[in-house]
Amino acid sequence: MSVLVINEIKKLREIIKENRKEPKTIALVPTMGCLHEGHKSLIAKASSIADLTIVSVFVNPIQFCPGEDYDRYPRTLEADKDAAQSAGADIIFAPSVSEMYPNLQKFSDLTMVVPPYELTDIMCGKSRVGHFDGVETVVTKLFNIVQPDIACFGMKDIQQLFLIKKMVRDLNIPVEIIPCPLVREKNGLALSSRNKYLSDEDKVKALSISRSVFAIRDAYKAGIKETKKLFDTGLANLDKGVELEYLEFVDENTFKPVESVNQDTICAMAARVGNVRLIDNIILEV
């Protein structure tokens, strides 16, 4: 059976209502499309534990900051249908911007879900001011539209995952968040829709990002715990031409910076290769 593509909120709710007549578990996998093996792993996980798996495909304009790549972000719905179906999806929800944000003249008029400033003035939120406001707003809307029992999110966007889990707890949203492991290419590069932007030369440079976090992991396993020394290890492994945006060490449970790492520490990095911004992270474990 082919995956069903739905563009309207009303139609999706009608289908969900029909499915709710029986005791079915509904899973949501929120994406911006351009699906790759990382997304497919989320869909496969969702379909393994739910009776109905819905994949949203929506390039959300309010999470892009001025000057970012909203207009050129890859939109590949036809290919996404095949990818989602092969991974076990039942429905693709692919609304237009006007469907998600009707009668809106400017986004400053929109009621937003705003995470705590102290948790967004670090890492990705520091350079992408307002990004997580847009993420949490659209995810809340998707939760309200679908009302899923579970939702699967990848651990590549580790700050996003932490903030969404906190939002669900703080706002008493009845959905279980399922974290799913970061997926890498065979060469180690973290899978990302933005990898499509990389030239062959830039892709070689980008490999130094994963090489850097792996070197930090190995140094930690060798007994180095001071973040300054681990930072220097990571920096030493970055190729020239890779512009470091941040390399931070935060507690997995609080997301507060640490000076000495332990097995609850996340090492997270963002860097630019040419005009392409890439992120990676690793949880430091013995």
N, C-alpha and C positions, 0 to 999 in steps of 0.2 A: 504494500500500500504506500502510495506516495505521500510525502510530508505535505501537510496542509498549510498554505500560506494565507494569513489573515492580515488585513491592513486596518481594520476598524475595531475600536474598543468595544462597541456595542456587540458586534458579531462574536468577538472572542469571549465576551462575558456570557453570551447565550450558549456557546459550546461548553464553556466551563460549568455553567449551571446544569446542563444536561448530564455532564460527567459526574457532578456532585450528587445526582440522584442515587448513585451507587457509591459504596464506600471505597472511593479511589484516592490514592495519594497523588498529588500534583506537584511536579518539580518545575522550577524556573531556572533557566540559564541566561542571564542578561549578557548581551554582547553588543558590540558596534559593527558586527559583521566582519567581512574579509577573514572568514574562518580558516584556522590552521589546525595542526595536530593538537596544540594546546587546548583550543576550544573544544575539539572533538573529544578530548579526554574528560572535559567537564560534562559534556552531553552524555557520554557513555556512562559516567558515574551516576548522573541523574537518572538515566533510563534503567540502570541496574537496581535502583531502590524505589522507583516511583512507577505508578501505573500510566501516568500521562506526563510527558516531558514537553515543555514549551520553551522554545529558544527565541528570545527577543533579538531582533536585528534593527538597531536604531543608532545612527550617528547623532549623538546628543549635542546640540550646539551650545548649550549653556555650560558645558564643562570644558570648552575650549577657551583659552585666554586670547586676548588680542594678538595678532601676529602668528598664531599657531596654525596648524594644518587642517582646519575644518573643511575648507573648500576642496582640498585635494586628497582628503582622507579616502582610502580605497573603499569603493562601494561595489560589491560583487555578489549581488543577491542571487543570481542564477547559479553561480558556483556554490554559494552558501547553502542553497537548497540541497544539492547533492551531498555536500559535506555533512550537513545536519542529519539528513536521512540515513547516511551510512553509519553515523554514530548512535542512532537510535531515537532521534527526535520524532515527535508526533506532529507538532505544530510549530511553525515559524510565525511570530508576531512581528510584522514589519510596518509600523505606522509611519506616516509622514510627520513632518514637524508640526504642521497645522493640526493634525489629529492629536498629537501629544500636548501641544500648547495652543489651544484654540483662542481666537479673538484676542490675541496678544500683540500689542503694538510695539512694545519693547520689553526685553527680559527683566528690566529693573522693576516692572510692574508685577512680576511673578512672586507668589508666596514661595519661599525657599526653605529647605531644611539645611541648617547651618551647624556643622560640627564645632566642637570647642576650639577656640583660636590656638591654645597651647599645643594642640595635637595636629594643627595644620600649618603652623608657622615653622615647620621643620621639613626636611626632606623634599618630597615633590611639591608639597603645599607652599613651601617658601618661595619658590620661583614661579609657581603656577597659582597665583593669588585668585581665589574664588573657584578653583577647579573642583575641590571636594564639595563645595556648596552645590555645584551642578550635578556631581555624581550622586550625592545623597538625595537630592531632590528627584532626579529621574528614577533612581532605584525605589524610592518610596512610592512614586507614582506607579511603577511596575508592580510592586507588591500590592498596592491597592487595587489595581486592575485585575491581576491574576489571582491574588490571594492564595499563593502556593503554600504547601506544607513544608517544602524544603527549597533552598536555593543554593546553587553551586557557584563558587567564586575561586579563581585561580590565585595561587600564592605568589605569582610573579608581581602582581600589584599589591605588595604586602601592606603598605600603608592604607590603601583603599579597603582591603580585607579587614584590617583592624578597626577602621572607622565604621564600616558597615555592621560589624558584629556589635560594636558599642551602640550604634544607633538603634539596632533591633532591641537590645536590652533596655536602653534608656526610654524608648518610646513604646515598649510593650507590644511590638509587632509580632504576631504569632507565626513566625517562620523560623525554621532551623537552618542556620547557615552551615554549609558543608565546605570546608576548605579543601582545595585540590592541589596536588603538588605542581610546582613549576616544571614545565616541559622544555627540553632543550633539543636543538639540532644535534646531529651526531658529533659535530665539531665542538659542542659545548655552548654555543651561542643560545641565549634564551629566546624562545620563539616569540615573535611579535609581528603584528600586522604591519608595523612600520619597517620591518626588515626588507620589505619590498622596495623601499626607497634607496637601499644601499647599492652602490656600484660594487663590482667585484673587488676593486682596490679597497673601498671603504669597509667591505665585509671582513676583509683580513684584519683591518685595524680594529673593527668591532670585537673580534675574537679576544682581544686583550682585556676586554671588560670582564668576561667570564674567567679568563686566566687570572685576573687580579683577585676576584673573590675566591677562587680556588686556592690561590697562594695564601690568602689570609686564613682560610680554613686549615690548610696544612701547617701554617705557622702556629695557629692556636693549638692544634693537636700535638705540636712539638713542645708546647708548654708556654708559649708567649701569650700573655693575657692583657698587657697594657695596650690600650687603644692607640696611643701615639705610635708605638712600634708596629702595630698591625696596619695602621694607616700608611705608614711609610712603606711597608711591604706591598700593599696594594698599589700605591702610587708608582713604585718601581717597576711594576709589571704592565703599566699602561703604555701603549705605543704613542710615539709622537703623532700629533694630529688628532688625538682623542682628547677632547676638552672636558675635564672633570667638572661636573656641577656640584655633586656632593658625594662623600663617602662617610657614612655615619654608622655608629654602633648604638643600638637602642635595646632596652629590655623588651622581650617578647610580650610580656603581660601588661606593661604600662606604656610602652613606646617612649619612655624617657631615656635620654642619653646616659651612657655608662662610661666610666673611665677604665674599669677593669672588667673584662668580659667573662662570661660563664656559659653554661649550656642553655641558658634562657636568652641569649643575646642574638639579635639579628644584625647581620652586616648587610647594609643596603647601599646601593650605588646608582647614580644617574650620571650619564655622560653624553656628550654630543660627538658624533662622527659626521663631519660635514654639517649639513642642516638637519640631521636626523638625531632625535633625542631618544636614548635607549636606557632602560632600567634593568637592574639585576639585583639579586639578593641571595643570601644563604644563611641558614640558621646554624650557628656554631654548636656542634655537638662533638662529644669525645668519641 
